[in-house]
Amino acid sequence: MHILIINHYAGSPNHGMEYRPYHFAKEWIKSGHNITIISSSFSHVRFQQPKCERSITVEDIEGIQYVWLKTPEYHGNTIRRIMNMFSFAAQLYIRPLPIEKPDIVIDSSTYPLTIYGANKIAGRYGARLIFEVHDLWPLSPMELGGYSKYHPFIMGMQLAENYAYKNAHRVVSLLPKAKEHMISHGMSPEKFVYIPNGVDISSWQLSDNLPKEHKDLLKGLKRNDKFIVGYAGAHGIANALEHLANAARLLKNNHNIHFVLVGQGPLKNDLQSFVAKEKLDNISFLPAVSKMIVPDILNYFDVCYIALDQKPLFRFGVSPNKMFDYMMAAKPIINAIDAGNDLVKEIGCGVSVPPVDSQAIVNAVLYLYKLSQEDRYLMGQKGQNYVKTHLDYEVLSKKFLEGL
């Protein structure tokens, strides 16, 4: 069977995020299927952009055929990002593409405009059309960005979302509580399939390839018997890391606890300025690392922290890759996310706290710090066992096809 995945932001180990299409493609190839991924030549979530000197570039990556459509570069949420989105969606609809006949077309994108091109391709070849929802658009820019439902951009997105729910054979959602919203926009209930993000367990291994800066700091903290509360990921406004930094301020007199934040993002300079202003010596910042080195980083942490800003949008649930990495690392988690689902609480692999409450974060840190090492180990094992049973991409890839 030939499966065509359309994902504007799709990446690979060579390019960086987003990895979900790549992981599914790898597993489906193992099962004997042929996979093509159509993606944009430029995406803000990649650390390396593909080389695209022509309007269409075809590249083989580990047996997956990537078709890159050349689109404008952009930085930040500017008009050029909107141009990038419209360019990709338009080319998908208009251009003849170098692909073989697909049996399944998966339109997997953050925004729904690509559904028109995906449906046209599926109709041309008599393929099944699957609409995969990462974020609810246009609800996300409305609730997070304050856009009116009468804004022309929002109205166009709403028409595309409704069109997708009506025309897709199945709707795969990363959000476990989104079904009722989708039904209210025209989806038949039987179309809904929930497939969360996951972990590629086969590639999860310690490499001992940490950069010197990271290794020196983390080994030094361990030599001094520090209890490390760690965060690895984007330093953006949505990640609510200012409350973690404030928790470090409240714990500055506890010299056994140290906070380590690994990653980059627009909020990082503000966080570092706060730490300098407060003269905190119990919090350290490290540069981002590649996905392959994440297991090595997490191995040094005693507790892992994850948070999202408090937003009504999260009532539909969340499926954060970061949380699943923490679980796979068998580390207790402080989960500061107020969402429609709470896997940490459900499994018992950590402590859940309000997302904007620094004192609650402090209380969670102290609770886990005072637990015995054996109790923390057992807590971490609950998370790892859940990932191995339910969230391995080998398991999710089979569930995905079965759901179709």
C-alpha positions in Angstrom: 0.0 0.0 0.0 1.2 3.5 -0.8 0.6 6.1 2.0 0.9 9.8 1.2 1.4 12.1 4.2 0.9 15.8 3.7 2.5 17.8 6.5 3.7 21.4 6.1 6.2 21.1 9.0 7.3 17.5 8.6 11.0 16.9 9.4 13.4 14.1 9.9 16.5 13.3 12.0 18.4 15.4 9.4 16.2 18.4 9.8 14.5 18.4 13.2 10.9 18.7 14.1 8.3 17.7 13.5 9.0 14.0 13.9 5.6 12.4 14.0 5.2 11.8 10.2 8.8 10.4 10.1 8.1 8.0 13.0 4.9 6.7 11.4 6.5 6.4 8.0 9.4 4.3 9.5 7.0 1.9 11.1 4.8 1.6 8.1 7.8 0.9 5.9 8.7 -2.0 8.2 5.2 -3.4 7.5 5.8 -3.3 3.7 4.1 -0.1 2.8 5.6 2.7 0.6 5.6 6.2 2.1 5.7 9.6 0.5 5.8 12.8 2.7 5.0 16.2 1.1 6.3 19.1 3.1 7.3 22.7 2.9 10.9 23.7 2.1 10.9 26.1 5.1 9.5 25.6 8.6 10.3 27.5 11.8 10.4 24.3 13.9 13.4 22.8 12.1 17.1 23.3 13.0 18.1 22.5 9.4 16.1 23.3 6.3 16.2 21.0 3.2 18.2 22.2 0.2 15.6 23.2 -2.4 17.0 25.1 -5.4 14.0 24.1 -7.5 10.2 24.6 -7.0 9.9 20.9 -6.2 12.8 18.8 -4.7 12.6 15.0 -4.1 14.8 13.4 -1.5 15.1 9.9 -0.1 15.6 9.7 3.6 15.8 6.2 5.0 13.5 4.8 2.3 10.9 7.6 2.8 10.4 9.8 -0.3 10.2 13.4 0.8 8.8 15.9 -1.7 9.7 19.4 -0.7 7.6 22.3 -2.1 9.6 25.6 -2.2 7.9 28.2 0.0 9.0 31.7 1.3 11.1 31.9 4.4 9.7 33.8 7.4 10.6 34.7 11.0 8.0 35.0 13.7 4.2 35.3 13.3 4.4 37.9 10.5 2.6 38.3 7.1 5.4 36.2 5.6 4.4 33.2 7.7 0.8 33.5 6.3 2.4 33.8 2.8 4.3 30.6 3.5 1.1 28.8 4.5 -0.9 29.9 1.5 2.0 29.1 -0.9 2.2 25.5 0.4 -1.5 25.0 0.3 -1.8 26.5 -3.2 1.0 24.5 -4.7 -0.4 21.3 -3.2 -3.7 22.1 -5.0 -2.3 23.4 -8.4 1.0 21.7 -9.0 1.4 18.3 -10.6 3.4 16.3 -8.1 6.0 13.6 -8.6 4.2 10.9 -6.7 2.9 7.4 -7.4 -0.8 6.5 -7.0 -1.6 6.6 -3.2 -4.1 4.3 -1.5 -4.3 6.6 1.5 -3.9 10.4 1.7 -3.2 11.7 5.2 -3.6 15.5 5.5 -1.6 16.1 8.7 -1.2 19.7 9.3 -1.6 22.4 12.0 -3.9 24.5 9.9 -6.7 23.1 7.6 -6.1 24.9 4.3 -4.2 21.9 2.9 -7.4 19.8 2.9 -8.4 21.1 -0.5 -5.2 19.9 -2.2 -5.3 16.6 -0.2 -8.9 16.0 -1.2 -8.1 16.7 -4.8 -5.2 14.2 -4.8 -7.4 11.6 -3.0 -10.2 12.1 -5.5 -7.9 11.8 -8.5 -6.5 8.5 -7.4 -9.6 7.0 -5.6 -7.6 7.1 -2.3 -9.0 7.3 1.2 -8.7 10.7 2.7 -7.6 11.1 6.4 -7.6 14.4 8.2 -5.2 14.5 11.1 -5.7 17.3 13.6 -2.7 18.5 15.6 -4.3 21.8 16.8 -7.8 23.1 16.5 -7.8 25.8 13.8 -9.2 28.4 13.6 -10.1 28.0 17.3 -6.4 28.2 18.3 -5.6 31.7 16.8 -9.1 32.9 18.1 -8.5 31.8 21.7 -4.7 32.3 21.9 -4.4 35.3 19.6 -7.7 37.1 20.2 -8.8 37.0 16.5 -12.5 37.6 15.8 -14.5 34.8 14.2 -15.4 37.4 11.5 -11.8 38.1 10.6 -11.4 37.1 6.9 -8.4 34.8 7.7 -10.4 33.1 10.5 -13.5 32.7 8.3 -11.4 31.1 5.6 -9.9 28.7 8.1 -13.3 27.8 9.4 -14.6 26.9 6.0 -11.6 24.7 5.5 -12.0 23.0 8.9 -15.7 22.3 8.2 -14.9 21.0 4.7 -12.3 18.6 6.2 -14.7 17.1 8.7 -17.3 16.6 6.0 -15.1 15.1 3.3 -12.5 13.0 5.2 -13.2 9.3 5.6 -11.6 9.4 9.1 -10.5 12.3 11.4 -7.4 11.4 13.5 -7.0 13.6 16.5 -4.0 14.1 18.8 -6.5 15.8 21.3 -8.5 13.2 23.3 -11.4 15.5 24.1 -11.9 17.2 20.7 -14.7 14.9 19.4 -17.6 17.1 20.5 -16.1 20.2 19.0 -15.5 18.4 15.7 -19.1 17.0 15.7 -20.4 20.6 16.2 -18.5 21.5 13.0 -20.0 18.8 10.8 -18.0 15.6 11.6 -20.0 12.3 11.8 -19.2 10.8 15.2 -18.0 7.5 13.8 -15.1 9.2 11.9 -13.3 10.1 15.1 -10.0 8.3 16.0 -7.7 9.3 18.8 -4.0 8.7 18.2 -1.7 10.6 20.6 2.0 11.4 20.1 4.4 8.8 21.1 8.0 7.7 21.5 10.3 5.9 19.1 11.5 3.3 21.7 13.8 1.6 19.2 16.0 4.7 19.0 15.9 5.6 22.7 19.3 4.9 24.1 22.1 6.7 26.0 24.8 7.8 23.6 27.3 9.5 26.0 27.6 12.2 23.3 26.6 15.2 25.5 28.3 18.5 24.5 31.1 19.4 26.9 29.1 22.4 28.3 26.2 20.2 29.3 28.3 17.3 30.6 30.5 19.6 32.7 27.5 21.3 34.4 25.4 18.2 35.0 28.3 16.0 36.2 29.4 18.8 38.5 26.0 19.1 40.0 25.9 15.4 40.6 29.3 15.4 42.2 27.9 17.9 44.7 24.9 15.7 45.3 22.4 18.2 43.9 18.8 17.2 43.4 18.2 18.3 39.8 14.8 19.6 38.7 15.1 19.6 34.9 13.3 21.0 31.9 14.2 20.2 28.3 12.3 22.0 25.5 11.3 25.3 24.0 11.6 28.5 26.1 8.4 30.2 24.8 5.6 32.2 26.3 3.3 29.1 26.1 5.7 27.1 28.3 5.1 29.2 31.4 8.7 28.9 32.6 8.6 32.1 34.5 6.7 30.3 37.3 9.5 27.7 37.5 12.1 30.4 37.7 10.1 32.0 40.5 9.9 28.7 42.3 13.7 28.6 42.1 13.7 32.0 43.8 11.5 30.7 46.6 13.8 27.8 47.1 17.1 29.7 46.8 18.0 28.9 50.5 17.7 25.2 49.9 21.2 24.5 48.6 20.5 20.9 47.8 18.0 21.6 45.0 19.1 22.9 41.6 17.1 23.8 38.5 18.4 23.1 35.0 16.7 24.4 31.8 17.8 23.1 28.5 16.7 24.6 25.3 16.2 27.9 23.3 13.3 30.3 22.7 12.1 33.9 22.8 11.6 33.8 26.6 15.1 32.6 27.5 16.7 36.0 27.7 13.9 37.2 30.0 14.4 34.2 32.2 18.1 34.7 32.4 17.6 38.4 33.2 15.3 37.5 36.0 17.8 35.0 37.4 20.6 37.6 37.2 18.4 40.3 38.9 17.5 38.0 41.7 21.1 36.7 42.0 20.0 33.1 41.9 22.7 30.5 41.9 20.4 27.5 42.0 19.2 27.7 38.4 21.3 27.1 35.2 20.6 27.4 31.5 22.0 25.2 28.7 21.6 25.3 24.9 19.2 23.1 23.1 20.4 19.6 22.0 19.4 17.3 19.2 16.6 14.8 19.7 19.1 11.9 19.8 20.8 13.4 22.9 17.7 14.0 24.9 17.9 10.6 26.7 21.4 11.6 28.0 20.1 14.9 29.3 17.1 13.4 31.1 19.3 10.7 32.6 20.9 13.4 34.8 17.6 14.8 36.1 16.0 13.6 39.3 12.6 15.2 38.4 11.3 16.6 35.1 9.1 19.6 34.8 6.5 20.4 32.1 4.1 23.3 31.9 1.8 25.2 29.6 0.2 28.6 30.2 -3.3 28.4 31.5 -5.6 28.6 28.5 -9.2 27.5 27.9 -8.1 25.9 24.6 -6.5 23.0 26.5 -9.9 21.8 27.6 -9.7 19.6 24.6 -6.7 17.8 26.0 -3.0 17.9 25.2 -0.4 15.4 23.8 3.0 16.8 24.5 6.0 14.9 23.2 8.1 16.3 26.1 6.0 14.5 28.6 6.3 11.2 26.9 10.1 11.6 26.7 10.1 12.2 30.4 8.0 9.1 31.0 10.3 7.0 28.8 13.3 8.3 30.8 11.5 6.9 33.9 11.6 10.2 35.8 8.9 11.5 38.1 7.1 14.5 36.5 5.9 17.8 37.8 3.0 18.4 35.5 1.9 22.1 35.5 -0.8 21.8 32.8 -4.5 22.4 33.3 -6.0 20.4 30.5 -8.9 18.1 29.7 -6.7 15.1 30.3 -4.0 14.5 33.0 -1.9 11.4 32.1 0.5 12.1 35.0 -2.3 11.9 37.6 -4.0 9.0 35.8 -0.9 6.9 35.8 0.6 8.1 39.0 4.0 8.9 37.5 4.4 12.3 39.2 2.6 15.3 40.7 0.1 17.6 39.0 -0.1 21.3 40.0 -1.8 24.5 38.8 0.2 25.9 35.8 0.7 29.4 37.1 1.2 28.8 40.9 4.9 29.0 41.9 4.2 28.0 45.4 2.5 24.8 44.2 5.5 24.1 42.1 7.7 24.5 45.2 5.5 22.2 47.2 5.7 19.5 44.5 9.5 19.9 44.3 9.8 19.5 48.0 7.4 16.5 48.1 9.4 14.6 45.5 12.8 15.7 47.1 11.7 14.2 50.4 10.5 10.9 48.9 12.8 8.0 49.1 14.9 7.2 46.1 13.0 3.9 45.8 9.6 5.7 45.7 10.8 8.1 43.0 12.1 5.1 41.0 8.7 3.3 41.3 6.9 6.5 40.2 9.2 6.8 37.2 8.7 3.2 36.3 4.9 3.7 36.0 5.4 6.3 33.3 8.0 4.2 31.4 5.8 1.1 31.5 2.8 3.1 30.2 4.9 4.4 27.3 6.2 1.0 26.3 2.7 -0.5 26.4 0.7 2.3 24.8 2.8 5.0 23.3 5.6 3.2 21.3 5.3 4.4 17.7 5.3 0.7 16.7 2.0 0.3 18.7 0.6 3.6 17.5 1.3 3.0 13.9 -0.7 -0.2 13.9 -3.5 1.5 15.8 -3.5 4.3 13.3 -4.1 1.9 10.3 -6.6 -0.2 12.2 -8.6 3.0 12.9 -8.9 3.7 9.2 
